[in-house]
Amino acid sequence: MKQILKKYVFLICILIGATACEKPEEGISTQLSVNADIVRFRIYQNQNIYFDGTIDETTIRVKIPADFDKTRIHPEILLSFGAVVSPASGEAQDFSNPVNYTVTSENREVTKTYQIIVNN
């Protein structure tokens, strides 16, 4: 009797799990994000040493050591959900002078330009 009861409980759990996952109704889509933000801007010296930028509105400042070569930096950029950035995260840049990065929201309606300043 106990075995039969366990089987029924198991089957009921399976049925509840299968019916609880509903597909969204056709024609209804989720809203795309309007956020176009750089959440983190990081420059790696090596895998253990990195320098995070200080984000102030649309200006990001990064302090790096004096002996760091600014002409070929591959920054890691973390963005708000669904956003894209140009130039891309990881793409080599020359930061001898300020560099502009443009972030576009997931819904493609909002853009924000950040100026990145790297100082020794």
Rosetta blueprint (number, residue, H / E / L):
1 M L
2 K H
3 Q H
4 I H
5 L H
6 K H
7 K H
8 Y H
9 V H
10 F H
11 L H
12 I H
13 C H
14 I H
15 L H
16 I H
17 G H
18 A H
19 T H
20 A H
21 C L
22 E L
23 K L
24 P L
25 E L
26 E L
27 G L
28 I L
29 S L
30 T L
31 Q L
32 L L
33 S L
34 V L
35 N L
36 A L
37 D L
38 I E
39 V E
40 R E
41 F E
42 R E
43 I E
44 Y E
45 Q L
46 N L
47 Q L
48 N L
49 I L
50 Y E
51 F E
52 D E
53 G L
54 T E
55 I E
56 D E
57 E L
58 T L
59 T E
60 I E
61 R E
62 V E
63 K E
64 I L
65 P L
66 A L
67 D L
68 F L
69 D L
70 K L
71 T L
72 R L
73 I E
74 H L
75 P L
76 E E
77 I E
78 L E
79 L E
80 S L
81 F L
82 G L
83 A L
84 V E
85 V E
86 S E
87 P L
88 A L
89 S L
90 G L
91 E L
92 A L
93 Q E
94 D L
95 F L
96 S L
97 N L
98 P L
99 V E
100 N E
101 Y E
102 T E
103 V E
104 T E
105 S L
106 E L
107 N L
108 R L
109 E L
110 V L
111 T E
112 K E
113 T E
114 Y E
115 Q E
116 I E
117 I E
118 V E
119 N E
120 N L
